[in-house]
Amino acid sequence: MTTSSIPASPAVLLPRAARRERGQALRRSVPRSSHAQWSPPKERVDPLSLLNQQSRLRIPSLIPVRYERMRASPFAFLRGAAIVMAADLAHTPASGPTVQACGDCHLANFGSYASPEGIPVFDINDFDETLRAPFEWDIKRLGTSLILAGAETGLADRGAQSLANIMAQTYCTEMARLSRLSPLQVWVNRVDLQSAIEHFENPKTRHRVETLLKQRLDSTRNAFGLISDDSNAPSLRESPPLTMRLPEQDTAIRAAFARYIATQPQERLALLNCYTLRDVIFKVVGIGSVGTFCAIGLFTTADNEPLLLQIKEAQASVLTPYVSGKSPFHNQGKRVVTGQRIMQAVSDSFLGWTDSPDDAPHNPATITPADSSSPVPNDEERQFYVRRVKDTRLAAIGADFAQDGLEDYARLCGRVLARVHARSGDPVTISAYAGKGSAFADAIADFSVAYAQQTRQDWQHFVASTTGKSATGKKSPSLT
């Protein structure tokens, strides 16, 4: 089912009782058990063609890096194949309520970061694909990632399935709690990691995260080791192949930073005017984002006090072809920034976007047919967003402790996702639809198992098609 058939979001100004009745009524048109369903549609597009189509808008020399990372495992493939799952989710039942969705909601896109007060907050930390969409889509993608991650840690099928169930049940419980709060109370609600750690059921996990958190907060205070030790002329460190200098891109990076600064409001300029851009370096990020334009800028005061900002290319969300209505954003950077501000409880004060020099909507708003020959955008056509550099080691703290504490991590992610969705959706309607029992969580878990198997098959096809060998290392009899 595509979202063109999804009714408009309920008016949240209606009394809670009316919104609760609406949520319960939705169960009759879209039973909660229907979310367990997954079977590939007859017209399903070959995943490799979708990935190759997406690659046409990326830096060609980095596509092999992206594909190499995706070949590592089914979970790695899932991380890089948000475009594939978006197309598949469009063929699944949608109950009606929509939210500002992450669009790439897997367990590695949750993490911790320091608030302006230095408090570690746990939240979603990737927004490249954010768009308004059915609330179920994020939950199903997160559940699938837990199945695949659980299998990688050696969990049996039943144990891996329980992770998705735990996450979905926690989501329902937290959404029920949030449905009783005022909109303002929901908006300021956040998950402090130090407080969350105290409620972990696994003492080993609790101790491990406490230790990691202390170490990485210290790293955050020391600029993450990105700056050289020469205090007379600070510069950014190279660490190939993750961070490196690309002289041919230097001018484009500096010009994009200049456009960002020129468009900032006066209150932010009062601070930014105290700094000068001293150095830039190119950065290869993530799995799904590999091939997009990303760089770090080192800004310093006259006394060499640093400010690190990251500029990243924003392309059209993978959800765009499958949601109803025209996006209000012609600038994809603005879409990402707006989504992050809506979803995160503690947002980055340096968030901003840059316009192309002629302020025209160059980037495609929809995914073009797989056989089209879309050119790679040139430097003047790219659209960017800017944020403070996040400590990747602090951001990855969840993924690190998830190795021996997946159940606690599943609960934490489910709790955070409910809070994220409640900020932009109607928590009363969503909670009334999902209910307090196990029906919705069981369906999500069943779907996650089925789609995890689909992902394994897609991964095997991907490995064979991009290497000439099967996933087991044997030569493939045929390539696509």
C-alpha positions as CSV (number, residue, x, y, z in Angstrom):
1,M,0.0,0.0,0.0
2,T,1.4,3.4,-0.9
3,T,0.9,6.4,1.3
4,S,-1.3,8.1,-1.3
5,S,-4.2,6.2,0.3
6,I,-3.3,7.3,3.8
7,P,-5.8,9.7,5.3
8,A,-4.6,13.1,6.6
9,S,-3.1,13.2,10.1
10,P,-5.7,13.7,12.9
11,A,-6.3,17.2,14.3
12,V,-4.3,17.1,17.5
13,L,-6.5,19.9,18.9
14,L,-9.3,17.5,19.3
15,P,-10.0,16.2,22.8
16,R,-8.0,13.1,23.8
17,A,-11.1,11.0,24.0
18,A,-11.9,11.7,20.3
19,R,-8.4,10.9,19.2
20,R,-8.3,7.7,21.3
21,E,-11.6,6.6,19.6
22,R,-10.0,7.3,16.2
23,G,-7.0,5.2,17.0
24,Q,-9.0,2.3,18.1
25,A,-11.3,2.6,15.0
26,L,-8.2,2.3,12.8
27,R,-7.7,-1.3,14.0
28,R,-10.9,-2.3,12.1
29,S,-9.6,-1.0,8.7
30,V,-6.0,-2.0,9.2
31,P,-5.8,-4.8,11.8
32,R,-2.6,-4.8,13.9
33,S,-1.9,-8.3,12.8
34,S,-1.6,-7.2,9.2
35,H,1.7,-5.6,10.0
36,A,3.3,-9.0,10.3
37,Q,2.9,-9.5,6.5
38,W,5.8,-9.4,4.1
39,S,6.1,-11.0,0.7
40,P,8.0,-9.3,-2.2
41,P,5.5,-7.8,-4.7
42,K,5.5,-9.2,-8.2
43,E,6.7,-5.9,-9.6
44,R,9.5,-5.5,-7.1
45,V,12.4,-3.6,-8.5
46,D,15.8,-5.3,-8.4
47,P,17.6,-3.9,-5.3
48,L,20.9,-3.6,-7.3
49,S,19.3,-1.4,-9.9
50,L,18.0,0.9,-7.1
51,L,21.5,1.1,-5.6
52,N,23.1,1.7,-8.9
53,Q,20.6,4.4,-9.7
54,Q,21.4,6.1,-6.4
55,S,25.1,5.9,-7.0
56,R,24.8,8.1,-10.1
57,L,24.3,11.1,-7.8
58,R,27.4,10.3,-5.8
59,I,31.2,10.8,-6.1
60,P,32.2,7.9,-8.4
61,S,35.5,7.2,-6.8
62,L,33.8,6.4,-3.5
63,I,31.2,4.0,-4.8
64,P,33.6,1.0,-4.5
65,V,34.2,2.0,-0.8
66,R,30.4,2.0,-0.2
67,Y,29.8,-1.3,-1.9
68,E,32.8,-2.9,0.0
69,R,31.3,-1.9,3.3
70,M,27.9,-3.2,2.3
71,R,29.3,-6.6,1.4
72,A,30.5,-7.2,4.9
73,S,27.3,-8.7,6.2
74,P,23.5,-8.6,5.8
75,F,23.3,-6.0,8.5
76,A,25.8,-3.8,6.7
77,F,23.8,-4.3,3.5
78,L,20.6,-3.1,5.3
79,R,22.4,0.0,6.5
80,G,23.4,0.9,3.0
81,A,20.1,-0.1,1.4
82,A,17.6,2.3,2.9
83,I,16.4,3.0,-0.7
84,V,15.5,-0.7,-1.1
85,M,13.6,-1.0,2.1
86,A,11.7,2.3,1.5
87,A,10.4,0.9,-1.8
88,D,9.4,-2.3,0.0
89,L,7.7,-0.6,2.9
90,A,5.5,1.3,0.4
91,H,3.9,-2.1,-0.3
92,T,3.0,-2.9,3.3
93,P,-0.1,-1.9,5.3
94,A,-0.3,1.6,6.7
95,S,-2.6,2.3,9.6
96,G,-2.9,6.1,9.0
97,P,-1.0,8.1,11.6
98,T,2.1,9.8,10.2
99,V,5.1,11.2,11.9
100,Q,8.4,12.9,11.1
101,A,10.1,9.7,10.3
102,C,13.9,9.0,10.4
103,G,13.7,7.1,7.1
104,D,16.8,5.1,7.9
105,C,15.9,3.9,11.4
106,H,18.4,1.1,12.3
107,L,20.1,0.5,15.6
108,A,23.4,2.1,14.5
109,N,21.6,5.4,13.8
110,F,20.9,5.8,17.5
111,G,23.7,7.2,19.7
112,S,24.8,9.6,22.4
113,Y,25.9,13.2,22.2
114,A,26.7,15.9,24.7
115,S,24.1,18.6,25.3
116,P,25.3,22.2,25.5
117,E,25.5,21.6,29.3
118,G,27.8,18.6,28.7
119,I,25.1,16.0,29.6
120,P,25.1,12.9,27.5
121,V,21.8,12.5,25.7
122,F,20.7,9.4,23.9
123,D,18.7,10.0,20.7
124,I,18.4,9.3,17.0
125,N,21.5,10.9,15.4
126,D,21.0,10.5,11.6
127,F,18.5,12.5,9.6
128,D,19.6,12.3,6.0
129,E,16.4,10.4,4.9
130,T,13.9,12.2,7.2
131,L,10.5,12.9,5.9
132,R,6.9,12.7,7.1
133,A,5.8,9.1,6.7
134,P,3.7,6.3,8.3
135,F,4.9,5.7,11.9
136,E,5.2,1.9,11.3
137,W,8.0,2.3,8.8
138,D,10.6,3.3,11.3
139,I,9.6,0.6,13.7
140,K,9.8,-2.1,11.1
141,R,13.3,-1.0,9.9
142,L,14.5,-0.8,13.5
143,G,13.1,-4.3,14.2
144,T,14.8,-5.8,11.1
145,S,18.1,-4.3,12.1
146,L,17.8,-5.9,15.6
147,I,17.1,-9.3,14.0
148,L,20.2,-9.1,11.8
149,A,22.4,-7.6,14.6
150,G,21.3,-10.3,17.0
151,A,22.2,-13.0,14.5
152,E,25.6,-11.5,14.1
153,T,26.2,-11.8,17.8
154,G,25.3,-15.5,17.7
155,L,21.6,-15.4,18.9
156,A,19.3,-18.1,17.7
157,D,16.3,-17.2,15.6
158,R,14.0,-17.1,18.6
159,G,16.3,-14.9,20.6
160,A,16.8,-12.5,17.8
161,Q,13.0,-12.3,17.2
162,S,12.6,-11.4,20.9
163,L,14.7,-8.3,20.4
164,A,12.3,-6.9,17.9
165,N,9.4,-7.8,20.2
166,I,11.1,-6.1,23.2
167,M,11.7,-3.0,21.2
168,A,8.2,-2.8,19.8
169,Q,6.6,-3.5,23.2
170,T,8.7,-0.8,24.8
171,Y,7.7,1.6,22.0
172,C,4.0,0.9,22.8
173,T,4.5,1.3,26.6
174,E,6.4,4.6,26.2
175,M,3.9,6.0,23.7
176,A,1.1,5.2,26.1
177,R,3.0,7.2,28.8
178,L,3.6,10.1,26.5
179,S,-0.1,10.1,25.4
180,R,-1.0,11.3,28.8
181,L,1.4,14.3,28.8
182,S,0.7,17.8,27.4
183,P,2.4,18.7,24.1
184,L,4.9,20.9,25.9
185,Q,5.8,18.1,28.3
186,V,6.3,15.7,25.3
187,W,8.4,18.3,23.5
188,V,10.9,18.8,26.4
189,N,11.1,15.1,27.2
190,R,14.5,13.7,26.6
191,V,16.5,10.5,27.4
192,D,19.6,11.2,29.5
193,L,22.0,8.3,29.0
194,Q,23.4,8.4,32.5
195,S,19.9,8.0,33.9
196,A,19.0,5.4,31.4
197,I,22.0,3.3,32.3
198,E,20.8,2.9,35.9
199,H,17.8,1.0,34.6
200,F,19.7,-1.5,32.5
201,E,18.8,-5.0,33.6
202,N,22.2,-6.5,32.7
203,P,24.8,-5.4,35.3
204,K,27.7,-6.2,33.0
205,T,26.2,-3.9,30.3
206,R,25.6,-1.2,32.9
207,H,29.2,-1.2,34.1
208,R,30.6,-1.3,30.5
209,V,28.5,1.7,29.4
210,E,29.4,3.7,32.5
211,T,33.1,3.2,31.7
212,L,32.8,3.9,28.0
213,L,30.7,7.1,28.7
214,K,33.3,8.5,31.1
215,Q,36.2,7.9,28.6
216,R,34.3,9.3,25.7
217,L,33.1,12.4,27.4
218,D,36.8,13.2,28.1
219,S,37.5,12.7,24.4
220,T,34.7,15.2,23.5
221,R,36.4,17.9,25.6
222,N,39.6,17.4,23.7
223,A,38.3,18.0,20.1
224,F,38.1,14.2,19.4
225,G,41.8,14.1,18.4
226,L,41.0,15.8,15.0
227,I,43.3,18.8,15.5
228,S,47.1,18.7,15.3
229,D,49.1,19.5,18.4
230,D,50.8,22.6,16.9
231,S,49.1,25.4,18.9
232,N,50.8,28.0,16.8
233,A,49.1,26.9,13.6
234,P,46.4,24.3,14.3
235,S,45.2,22.2,11.4
236,L,43.1,19.1,10.9
237,R,44.8,15.6,11.0
238,E,44.6,13.3,8.1
239,S,43.6,9.7,8.8
240,P,43.3,8.0,5.4
241,P,41.0,6.6,4.1
242,L,38.4,8.1,6.5
243,T,39.7,11.7,6.6
244,M,41.9,13.0,3.9
245,R,42.7,16.1,1.9
246,L,41.2,16.5,-1.5
247,P,42.8,19.6,-3.0
248,E,40.5,19.6,-6.0
249,Q,37.5,20.0,-3.6
250,D,39.0,22.6,-1.3
251,T,37.5,25.6,-3.1
252,A,34.1,24.0,-3.2
253,I,34.2,23.2,0.5
254,R,35.2,26.7,1.5
255,A,32.6,28.3,-0.8
256,A,29.9,26.2,0.8
257,F,30.9,27.1,4.3
258,A,30.9,30.8,3.3
259,R,27.3,30.5,2.0
260,Y,26.3,28.9,5.2
261,I,27.7,31.7,7.3
262,A,26.2,34.4,5.0
263,T,22.7,33.0,5.6
264,Q,22.8,32.7,9.4
265,P,20.6,34.8,11.6
266,Q,22.2,37.7,13.4
267,E,22.3,36.1,16.8
268,R,24.4,33.2,15.4
269,L,26.6,35.5,13.4
270,A,27.5,37.3,16.6
271,L,29.3,34.1,17.6
272,L,30.5,32.9,14.2
273,N,32.1,36.3,13.5
274,C,34.6,35.5,16.3
275,Y,36.0,32.7,14.2
276,T,37.9,32.3,10.9
277,L,37.9,29.2,8.7
278,R,41.5,27.9,8.9
279,D,41.5,24.4,7.4
280,V,39.2,21.9,5.7
281,I,39.4,18.2,5.2
282,F,37.2,15.6,3.4
283,K,35.5,12.9,5.4
284,V,34.1,9.5,4.4
285,V,31.1,8.7,6.6
286,G,28.9,5.8,7.4
287,I,27.7,3.2,4.9
288,G,24.6,4.5,3.3
289,S,26.1,8.0,3.0
290,V,29.4,7.0,1.4
291,G,29.9,8.9,-1.8
292,T,28.1,12.0,-0.7
293,F,30.1,15.2,-0.3
294,C,31.2,15.6,3.4
295,A,33.9,17.7,4.9
296,I,35.0,19.2,8.3
297,G,36.0,22.8,8.7
298,L,38.3,24.0,11.5
299,F,37.4,27.5,12.6
300,T,39.6,29.3,15.1
301,T,39.8,32.6,17.0
302,A,42.8,34.8,16.9
303,D,44.0,32.9,19.9
304,N,43.6,29.5,18.1
305,E,40.6,28.4,20.1
306,P,38.8,25.8,17.9
307,L,35.3,25.3,16.6
308,L,34.7,22.2,14.4
309,L,31.8,22.2,11.9
310,Q,30.8,19.5,9.5
311,I,29.2,20.2,6.1
312,K,27.4,17.4,4.4
313,E,25.6,17.0,1.1
314,A,21.9,16.4,1.3
315,Q,20.1,14.5,-1.5
316,A,16.4,13.7,-1.8
317,S,15.1,11.3,0.9
318,V,14.6,7.7,-0.2
319,L,11.1,8.0,1.1
320,T,10.1,10.8,-1.3
321,P,8.6,8.7,-4.1
322,Y,6.4,6.8,-1.6
323,V,4.8,9.5,0.5
324,S,1.8,11.5,-0.5
325,G,1.9,15.2,-1.1
326,K,4.6,17.5,-2.4
327,S,7.6,18.1,-0.1
328,P,7.7,21.7,1.1
329,F,11.5,21.8,0.8
330,H,13.2,22.5,-2.5
331,N,16.5,22.6,-0.5
332,Q,17.3,19.1,0.8
333,G,19.6,20.6,3.4
334,K,16.7,22.5,4.9
335,R,14.7,19.3,4.9
336,V,17.4,17.5,7.0
337,V,17.8,20.4,9.4
338,T,14.1,20.9,9.9
339,G,13.6,17.1,10.5
340,Q,16.4,17.0,13.0
341,R,15.0,20.0,14.9
342,I,11.6,18.4,15.1
343,M,12.9,15.0,16.2
344,Q,15.8,15.6,18.6
345,A,15.0,16.8,22.1
346,V,18.3,18.6,22.4
347,S,19.3,20.0,19.0
348,D,22.5,21.6,17.7
349,S,22.5,25.4,17.8
350,F,24.8,25.5,14.7
351,L,22.4,23.5,12.5
352,G,21.9,25.3,9.2
353,W,21.8,24.7,5.4
354,T,23.3,26.3,2.4
355,D,21.6,27.2,-0.9
356,S,23.1,26.7,-4.3
357,P,24.6,29.9,-5.6
358,D,21.5,30.6,-7.7
359,D,19.1,29.3,-5.0
360,A,17.5,26.9,-7.4
361,P,16.1,23.4,-6.6
362,H,18.8,21.4,-8.5
363,N,18.6,18.1,-6.7
364,P,15.9,15.7,-7.9
365,A,12.8,15.6,-5.7
366,T,12.0,12.1,-6.7
367,I,13.9,8.9,-7.6
368,T,14.3,8.7,-11.4
369,P,13.7,5.5,-13.3
370,A,16.5,3.0,-12.9
371,D,17.5,3.2,-16.6
372,S,18.0,7.0,-16.6
373,S,21.4,8.5,-16.8
374,S,21.3,11.1,-14.0
375,P,24.6,13.1,-13.9
376,V,26.6,13.6,-10.7
377,P,25.7,17.1,-9.4
378,N,28.6,19.5,-9.9
379,D,29.9,21.6,-7.1
380,E,27.4,24.4,-7.7
381,E,24.4,22.1,-7.7
382,R,25.0,20.3,-4.5
383,Q,22.9,21.2,-1.4
384,F,24.3,21.0,2.1
385,Y,23.5,21.1,5.7
386,V,26.0,22.1,8.5
387,R,26.2,21.0,12.1
388,R,28.8,20.8,14.8
389,V,31.2,17.9,14.5
390,K,29.8,15.1,16.6
391,D,32.1,12.8,18.5
392,T,31.8,9.5,16.5
393,R,33.1,7.5,19.5
394,L,30.5,9.0,21.8
395,A,27.8,8.6,19.1
396,A,28.7,4.9,18.7
397,I,28.6,4.1,22.4
398,G,25.2,2.4,21.9
399,A,26.4,0.2,19.1
400,D,29.5,-0.7,21.2
401,F,27.6,-1.9,24.3
402,A,24.9,-3.5,22.1
403,Q,27.4,-6.4,21.5
404,D,26.8,-7.7,25.0
405,G,23.6,-5.9,26.0
406,L,21.2,-6.1,23.0
407,E,18.1,-6.5,25.1
408,D,18.8,-3.3,27.1
409,Y,19.7,-1.6,23.8
410,A,16.5,-2.7,22.2
411,R,14.5,-1.2,25.1
412,L,16.4,2.0,24.9
413,C,15.9,2.4,21.2
414,G,12.2,1.6,21.4
415,R,11.8,4.2,24.2
416,V,13.6,6.9,22.2
417,L,11.8,6.2,18.9
418,A,8.4,6.6,20.7
419,R,9.6,10.0,22.1
420,V,10.8,11.0,18.6
421,H,7.5,10.1,17.0
422,A,5.4,11.7,19.7
423,R,7.0,15.1,19.0
424,S,5.6,15.3,15.5
425,G,2.7,12.8,15.5
426,D,-0.3,12.3,17.7
427,P,0.7,10.1,20.6
428,V,-2.9,9.5,21.6
429,T,-4.0,8.1,18.3
430,I,-0.8,6.1,17.8
431,S,-1.1,4.6,21.3
432,A,-4.7,3.8,21.0
433,Y,-4.0,2.0,17.7
434,A,-1.0,0.1,18.9
435,G,-2.6,-0.8,22.3
436,K,-1.0,-2.0,25.5
437,G,-1.1,-5.7,24.7
438,S,1.2,-7.8,22.6
439,A,-0.7,-7.8,19.2
440,F,1.2,-4.9,17.6
441,A,4.6,-5.9,19.0
442,D,4.1,-9.5,17.9
443,A,3.3,-8.4,14.4
444,I,6.3,-6.1,14.2
445,A,8.5,-9.0,15.3
446,D,7.1,-11.3,12.7
447,F,7.6,-8.8,10.0
448,S,11.2,-8.1,11.2
449,V,12.0,-11.8,10.9
450,A,10.5,-12.1,7.4
451,Y,12.2,-8.9,6.1
452,A,15.5,-9.9,7.7
453,Q,15.4,-13.1,5.6
454,Q,14.6,-10.9,2.5
455,T,17.6,-8.8,3.3
456,R,19.9,-11.8,3.5
457,Q,18.7,-12.9,0.1
458,D,19.2,-9.4,-1.3
459,W,22.7,-9.3,0.3
460,Q,23.7,-12.6,-1.3
461,H,22.5,-11.3,-4.7
462,F,24.4,-8.1,-4.1
463,V,27.6,-9.9,-3.2
464,A,27.4,-12.1,-6.3
465,S,26.6,-9.2,-8.6
466,T,29.4,-7.0,-7.4
467,T,32.2,-9.5,-6.9
468,G,31.4,-12.4,-9.1
469,K,31.3,-14.7,-6.1
470,S,28.6,-15.9,-3.8
471,A,28.4,-14.7,-0.2
472,T,30.2,-17.9,0.8
473,G,33.2,-17.0,-1.4
474,K,32.4,-19.4,-4.2
475,K,32.3,-18.2,-7.8
476,S,28.9,-17.1,-8.9
477,P,27.6,-18.9,-12.0
478,S,26.0,-15.7,-13.3
479,L,26.1,-12.0,-12.7
480,T,23.4,-9.3,-13.2
